[in-house]
């Protein structure tokens, strides 16, 4: 993959980022780019993916679907399945941040046409870390995978990263969207502590991202209910109700 076009779209917005998402778009744009005047589909696709991410996290499903379709229409004009796969990984990562987990289903039919970085990122997003080469991942997530591999070597009977280890590693992921993506992946791996869940919740809250905020508040409410803490359940429900007020069209 080459590194050009709109200064690699603001320095790739951290390779697969803003936290793995807009950088997915940046990789998409840079994949064919070395010309001074890039084809219009590249800028159009990037803008559409950026708007898709914003709309989806904001809870506006109708607008998100429109922008994703617009991006895919631009990308399909190239006939490149690898670029379409990156778009679907972008979609998958946003969904993971919002705890909408489907094993990156839309990406899977395109997987035969992708390279090692895309395969590694897909494995990361779906929690399939066995044998995963962390060097192929965005820098945000390498420490998480390396720590999991180290813990597995130390304790072969452990199936996942321990919650204590995951807490310390999750705290190193500073980009808000990367933080939520990492938290979503670690939740799949049963490696999040209550403090991690609270951190993910407040990260979504600080960004005003309704969809992931509702998802993480829901996790907190479910756990409080299981613990029989009705006061916390009631408080969390009030917060959920507040988020739902004046929500955009879904």
N, C-alpha and C positions, 0 to 999 in steps of 0.2 A: 504494500500500500504506500502510495506517495504521500508527502506531507506538504500541501500547498493549498491554494484556494481560500481566500478571505483569511489569510494567516492561519491556515488549518482551522478555520472557523473559530476564531478567538482562542488559539492554542488548543484546539480540539475540545474545548470546554471539558478538559480532563479526560481525554481519550475516548471512553465510552460514556462520558458524563456530560452536561451537568450531571454528575453522578451516573455515568453509564448510559444516560439517555440522550441528551443533546449531543454528547460526544459520539453516540452511535450515528446520529445524523451527520456529525462532522466527518466521521470516517466515510460515511456514504458519499459525502460531497467530495472528499479528497481522493476517493478511490480511483477516479479516472482523470484527476485534474493535474495539469501542469501547464495549461494554456493561460495566457494573460487575460483573455476574455472567456470565462467558462460558459458552457452551454446553459441556457436558461433553466433546464430541468433541475440542475443541481441546486441553484438558489431557491427555486420554487419548492423543491422537495424538502430542503432544510427548513424553510419558513413554515411549511405545513407540519412537519414533525415537531417543530418547536411549539406551534400553536396547539397541536394535538396534545402534547405533554401538559401544557398549561391548562387546557380545558378539561382533560381527564382528571388531573389532580384536583382541580377545582370542583369536580363533580358534575360537569356539564357533558353528559354522555352524548347528547345529540350533536353538539358542536365538535366534540372529540372524534366521533365517527366520521363526520364530514371532513375534518382536516386529515385524518388518517387515510380516507379514501382518496383525497386530493394528492397526498404524498405518494401513495401507491400508484396512482395514475401516471404521475411524472416518472416514477422509477420504472414502471412497466414499459415505458417507451424505449428503454435501453435494452430490453430483452435479457437482463442480467439477474439470474436467480440469486447470486450471492448478495447483490445489493438489496433485493427484496427480503432475503433472509435477515439482513441487518435491521431492516425496518421492523420485521416481526420480533426480533430480539429487543428492539426499542420498546415496542408495545408490551412485550412480556415483562421487561424490567419495571415499567411503570405499574403494571398490574401486581407484580411482586411487592412493590412498595406499599400498595393498597391492600395487600393480603388476598388478592384474587389469583389463586394458584391453579394453573391448569397444565403444568408441565410444558409450558411454551408450545402448546399444541399447534398453533398456526405456523410456527417455525419448523416443526418436524418434517413436513414434506419437502422443505427446501434444504434440509441439512446435507444431503449428498453433494451439494454444489458449493459448500462453504470451505473456508480455510481453517487452520488450527486455532487462530484467535477466536473466531466465531464459535467453533466447537467448544473451546474452553469456557467462553462466556456463557454459553447455553448450559453447560454442565454446572457451572457455578450457580446460575439462577435457579436450577432445579435441585440443588443440594447434592448433586452426584459428584462428590469430591474425591473419590477413590482414584488415585493415580493422576490427579489433576495437576498440570504444570502451572504453578502459580505465576511464573514469569510471563505467561501469555495473557494474564488478566490485567485489567486496569490497576494502577498502583494502589487505589483505594482499598482493594480487597486482598492483596497478596498476603498481608500479615495474617488475616483470618485463616486463609487456607494453609499457610505454612504452620501456624499454631495448631490447627486441627491435625495436620500430618504428624507433627511432633508429639502431640498427646496420644495419637493412635499408636505410634511406635513405642511410647513409654508404657501405655496401657492397652495392649492389643484387644482386650475384651470390651473396651468402650466403643460404642457405635457412633458417637458424635463428640463434638467438642463439649467440654464441661461448661455449665453455666457460668462458673467463676471465671474461667479462661475467656469465654466469649464476652463477658462484661468488659474486661480490660481491653480486649481487642476492638470491640465495637466503639469504645470511647475514642479510638484513634481515627475514626472515620468522621471527618469534620464537615464535609459537604452535605447539606441537608438531604438531598435526594439520594446520594450514595448511602447515607446513614440509614434511611428508610429501606432501601433495597437490601443492604446488608442485614438489617434487622429482620426483614421478611424471609430472607434465606435462612438465617439462623433459627427463626421460629420453626421452619420446616424441619430443621435438624434437631429440634427439641433442645436448643442450646441458649435460650434466653432466660434471664432472671427477671423478677419483677422490676428491678431497677432499669434493665434494658427496655422493657416494655414501656415504662414510664418515660424513658428518654425518647423513644420513638414517638410516643403520643405527643410530647411537648414539642418535638421537632416539627411534626405535621402542623401543630397548632401555631407555632411561631411563623410558619410560612403561609398560613391561611389556606391550607390544602384540605378541603372538606372531605374528599373521598378517603384518603389514608387516615385522617383524623378519626372519622367515624369507625373505620375498621379497627384501629388500635384502641379506641375507647371501648369498642365492643369486646375486645380481648380482655381488657381490664374488668369490665362489668361481668363477663362470664366467670373469670377467676374469683372475683369478689363474691359472686353468687354461690360458687362451689364451696367457698370458705365460710359461707353463712353470714357474711358481713353485710347486713341489709342497709346499714347507714351509707356505706361506700357505694353499694348498688344504686341507691336512690340518688346520691350525689352525681354519680356518673350518668344516670339517666337524664337528670336535669341538664347536664352538659351536652349530651347527645341531642336533646330536644332543642337546645339553643343553636347548635350547629345546623340543625335541619330547618330553622327559620329562614325564610327568604332564600332557600337553596335554589340554584339555577335549574332550568329544565333538564330532566334526566332522560 
